[in-house]
Structure formats: structure tokens, C-alpha cells
């Protein structure tokens, strides 16, 4: 071997050993996409409202708040990206509770503190059910009483609405318990002054959220509680009263606590939403799709089966058509697959079901490159050149075509990655990594193996 041949051989050896070691050490860090791991796929549609009109930076600010919320929620490798001018796609792999995730990312979480001026003072009673009464007469009487209570609540809430029209900056807001409405005064403290929110139980062991305000918020809160001793102070989240405690004393220090009928999970999500900040614009759920973990496991199994079957067919074809010379192509294919997975791990990419299809497509293109090389070498042998000279000349002529076809495909793959989303982007990722790996395998690995065959007197290609 000359110096360049030895360098090529050692380059192949170093790359293969390095890729093997890296892939083995990081084999548990391969990120699986939503279609393989299961999870939630949510499309949010931003809404243009008089209170929060859409501006040029609205979607960018919305993206920032969503990323902050989801990062605190602890989702591994989420995908959060724009889709058009006013939509955002959120993929949350591995999420077992899509409803909780939907509440987390779709709720505005605008918190205010307001003085309670008046309320309906009662909750909506439960509608009577026939099975709970011994006779029809008892059931009819219960229904009449229920309708009377419902009418009283309706009249009371209508009265609150009428009174609110005479008060500046007032609000009629429902409580979390159906049937109770509050007439609230102006905002005395808003969520913009909040610097921290954490889940914490109160002195009675009830789950709640501890709040901490900045210096301006602490001053406003102390002033408000000082003049509202003996009155109710409503904590309003997205125009719903979640708590309306009576102020017992002036509260200083810039700390408060929200308690209510929270579970630990609900309190944790509320703390995350408050700490991450309110959504800058109103959103609605345009699409909500869940993939169960069992379906994802089936996709993994079927995808691997398809990939292994396709690769096996390609390997067998090369061995049958080129006999022992097909070993060079088969080794190059194995190196291509190794480099693809090492590349996905190195770039922290996410493997999706279309990504597996991209890998299979890459294998077909890698074989196409080997076939092209063999045919060019055959043509050079037919001109009377020695095997080594034909090998060198054949590779030089094939290189131009291999690079041309792979670069044009790589451009298309990069376009899919940049402009696509979800599974389309996953296909673009694996195809891009696979194209680079296949070119290296064709141009460097295959050549090193064929040169080794020639040195040992093997006939690499028949005339």
C-alpha cells in the first residue's frame, strides 16, 4: 500500500471504532419521537382579541412562555415550533396524561387579586335524580325546589351583572364551584409582580401554591390587605375565582398562599403556569391527538422489522449479484447504519417512524453508489487498464456522479427539516445524516476494502 491507501485504511478504522464506542456508550440516550414513544400532539391557534391583539412578536413571545412551562413540567425532548403565521405545534413524547398537558399549555394563567364587593353567596345545588327518591311525588317536589334555587341564583347573578355596569373596572366572575358568582372591584395586584410560585401545603395540610412578589408587588399587597381587614380578597385566575379568603390582618413581606381543592398534581401545574407567566395572547386548541405507549411500541417493533427486512434483502442481493465482491458493499452498508445512529446520538436528534423510512431509503441510495462504482471500474478494466489503475480511475469518475446525486437529495432533505414539522422533520433529519454517512461509506470505506482485495490478487470486478 502507498501512503494515501494506508491513511484511508486507518481513517476507516478510526471512524468505525469511534462510532461503535460512541453508539454503545450512548445507546440509552436515543430520543424516540411521538409516533414511537407515545405522547401528545397539540396544535394551538392564536386568537386576535381586543384585550390581547396579535402583534408581530406575539407568536415569538407565546413560544417563549410555552417552552418555559414545558421545561418546568419535565418533558424530555419536546418539539415546540411555529406552523404558519398564527399556529404553534407542540409534541410531547412520553406524556401519560394528555389532559394535564393540555391544561398546562393551553391555559392563559392570568392571575389578579381583586376586592370582593358582593356575591350570590351560594352554590348551584345538584339536580335531583329519580333513582334517589322513593316516589314520583317526592321527585317532583325536589325538582320544583331545585328550579326555585336555580331561579334565585340566576336572578342574583343577573343583579350582579347589572350592578357591575355602574362600577368602574369591576368584574363579575364565576367561582370554581358552579353557581357561585362574585362582583369584584378593580385589580389591586396583578400576576406581573409575581417572581416565584411553588407548590406547598398550608398549616392544615391542604395542598396549595405559595406566592412571592417583587418589591412593588409586596408594597401593593400590604396596602391592599391593610385596608381590607375583615373583607374578602378574591384570587382570580383567568377570570375565575379560585379562592376568596377573608383578610384577617395586614400581610407584609410580599408572600401569600393560594389554597383550595387542589390535588398535588393540580397545585404543581398551577405553580408552573404562574411562575412561567401568562400567555401573551389567547389560544384555542385546533388539534389534540394522543398516541398511547402501546401503539408506540407496536410502531417501534414494526419499524424495526421493516428496516431489518429491507436491509437484509439489499445485503443478499449484493452478495448474489457480485458474489464475494458484494462483501465490500455490505460492509459499507453496515458502516452507513452505524454512522447514522452515531450521528443521531451526537446531534441529539429524535428518531421517528418516517425517520426509519429515511434510513431504509438511505441504504438503497448507498447500494446505488456501490453499483455505480463497480460499473465504472468495469468500464475502465475493459479499456485495458490494470486492476489498481482501473480502481483509481473508476472511483474518480464515479465520485462526481455520487456527489451530484447525494447533494441534490441532501438539499431536499434540508428543506424538509427546515420547513417541515413533526414526522416530516424527522424524515429530513435521518435522511440528511444518512446521506453524509453513505457518501463516506461509498467513497472511503468501499475503496479501502476493494484496494485491499486488489492487493491480495482478488478480482474486484469482472470484465
Secondary structure, DSSP 8 states (H G I E B T S, - for coil): --HHHHHHHHHHHHHHHHHHHHHHHTGGG-EE-HHHH-EEEEEEEEE--SSS---TTHHHHHHHHHHHHHHHHT-TT-EEEEETTTEEEEEEET-S-HHHHHHHHH----EEEEEEEEE--S-------GGG-SSHHHHHHHHHHHHHHHHHHHHHHHHHHHHHTTSTT-EEEEESSTT-EEEEEEEEEEGGGEEEEEEEE-TTS-EEEEEEE-HHHHHHHHHHHHH-TTSEEEEEETTEEEEEEE--S---SSEEEEESS--HHHHHHHHHHHHH---SSEEEEEEEEEE-HHHHHHHHHHHHHHHHHHHHHHHHHHHHHHGGGHHHHHHHHHHHHHHHHHHHHHTT-EE-HHHHHHHHHHHHHHHHHHHHHHHHHHHHHHTT--HHHHHHHHHHHHHHHHHHHHHHHHHHHHHHHHH--THHHHHHHHHHHHHHHHHHIIIIIHHHHHHHHHHTT--SS--
